[in-house]
Structures are given as structure tokens and as C-alpha cells.
Amino acid sequence: MTKAEIVNAIAKETGIDKLTVLRSVESFMEQVKGSLSKNENVYLRGFGSFIVKKRAKKTARNISKNTAIEIPEHNIPAFKPAKTFSAMVK
């Protein structure tokens, strides 16, 4: 499902015009991205959590040059679904 399909579905279900729904959806995504960029997790009860995971420093290989490179410690965004959400998908 794409963002446009989500906007259309919400607009149809609620009766709110598409432009307002689009602004709301985009604002939600910006708030989540902003929180994660500040290392703050976002918890949505019954849906799941957008969390920041820390990846440890590691050594990798550049196959084409046959050299070792070091990948520094870094954070990545992740989503952890709620138990009820996971059960519904199963």
C-alpha cells in the first residue's frame, strides 16, 4: 500500500478531504523521523514502536580491493510491532 492509497482510504472512511489527510499523514511521518533523529523512541499503543537501534562497530571486507574497512558504531531506525498487531498478521 502506498502513501497515496493510505490517504485515499482515510479520506473515504472519514469524509475528510484528501489534502487535509495528506498533510496529517506527512506531518505524522515528519514527527516520527524527528523523534528518531533525536534518539527518542515513538510508542503507539496497540500498533507498535518506532525505535532507534544501536549497531556496534565492526570490520568488513571490500571484496573488489581485498581490503578491510571498519564500519563505525551507528544508529538505525526500526519498527517493533505490538503483540496484538503481530497476532493479527499471523
N, C-alpha and C positions, 0 to 999 in steps of 0.2 A: 504494500500500500504506500502510495506516495503522499507527500505533504498536500498536494492539490486534492487528492482523493479524501484525505482526512478532513480538510477544510470543507469540501462539498458535503460530506456525511454529517459533520457537525452542524453546518448551516441548514441542511434539510431537516435534521432531527430537532433543532431548537427554534428554527424560524428566524434566526439572526442572519443579517446579510453577510455575504461571503467576505467582504473587505474587513469587517469587524472581526470575524472569526480568524482570518488570516493574520491580522495584527496581533490578536491574542496568542495564537499558536507561535508566531515568530517571537513575541515577547517572552513566552514561556521558555523557548529554546535559548534565547539570549540570557535569561536569568540562570538557567541550569549551567550554561557554559561559563558565565561569570563566576558563579559559586565554585565550580570545579577548578577554575583557573586560580582561585584564592585558596585552594586546598580545603574547601568546605563541601561536605557531602550533602546531597539532596535526598530527603526521605519522603516518599509518597505512600502513606499507609494503604495497604491493600493492593498496591501496584508494584512497587519495588523501590530500589535505591540507586541513584547515580552516585558512584563513589570514585575516589581517587586511589589508585593502587600504586605502590612504590615498587619499581623494578630495580633489583640490585645491579651493581657494577659487574660486567662480565667481559671475557675475552672472546672475540670472534675471529674468523678467518676470512680474508679476502682471497677467494679461490683463484681469481684471474691473475693476481700478483703474487700469490702464495706468501702473504704476509699476515701477521697477527695484528688485529686492531682492538683497542679497548673501548667498549661502549660504557659511558659513564652511567651512574645511578640516575634514574629519571622517573617521573610520574606519568601514568596513563589513565585515561578515563575508562570506567567500566560500569556495567549495569548489572545489578543483582535483583532478580525478580522476587516478589513476595511469595510465600508458601502457597497462598490461595491462587495466585496468578499461575504459578508453576503447575499446580494440580489441575487447573482448568485447561492448560495447554496439553498436558499428558493425556 
